[in-house]
Amino acid sequence: MTMSPDAQKRNEGSIASLRIISWLFIVVGYAVIFCGVVVFFDPNATVIINGVKKADTASKLVEVLLPLGALGFGLFLASARAAR
């Protein structure tokens, strides 16, 4: 199916913005995971969950694993192909 030049230009713009958003998710996901790993291995670090400071391993692990969803979503968007 052929597209008009105007529609093709809009489609390319939306694909470019999708790529930028996916890389934003990837970079932020990696940064938050890296910070979470640093906190996870620090025995004196505390994590605030629902206003309560916690220092147990499970709470720190949640801080590491939760951003994996954002990272996975960013990787999914980056790997998505444009419909042609």
N, C-alpha and C positions, 0 to 999 in steps of 0.2 A: 504494500500500500504506500503510495507516495503522499508526502506531506507538503503543505505549502511552506515556502521559505520562512514565513513569519512563525508558523507553528513549530517548525524545526528549530528555530532559534530559541523559542521559549522552552522547548523540550531540553535542549542542550544546557540552558541556564538552570533548569530545575535539577538536571543530573549533576551539574557542577556543585550546586548548593547541597545536594544530598551527599556528595563526596566530602565536602568541607565539614558537614555535620558529623559524618561517620568518623572522620579523623579527629574531630574534637572529642567525641565519645571515647575513642581509643586512647588519646593522650591523657585525658582526665582520668580515665579508668586506671591506666598504668600508674599515674601519679598517686592516686588515692590508695591503690594496692601497695605501692612501695612504702608509703607512709604507714599504712596499716601493718606491714611486715616489720618495720622498725619498732612500732609500738608493741607488736606481739612478742618480740624477743627481749624487750626491756622489762625486767621484773618489777621495776618501781613505777611503771606507767599505769595510768588509770584511764578508763574509757567511761564517758558519761552517756548513760542510756536512760531515757525518761527522767532526766534530772538527778539521777543517782550515780555517784562515782563507783565504778566497779573495777577490780584489778584481777578478776579471775580469767582463766584461759579461754573459756567459752565466749565471753563477751568480746575479748580481743579477736578471737577467731571470726566472729560475726563481722567485725570491722574489716577483716581481710576478705572474706568471702562475698559480702554484699556488693561491692563494686564489680565483681565478676560479671554480674548481669549487664551493667553498662558497657563493660569491655566486650562482652559477647554480642551485644546489640550493635556496637560500633563495627565489630568485625563482620557481622552479618550484612550491615548496610554497605560496607566497603566491598564486599564480595558480590553484591547483587549486580546483575547485568541489566543494562538498559534494554527495554523491549524495542526491537527494530522490525 
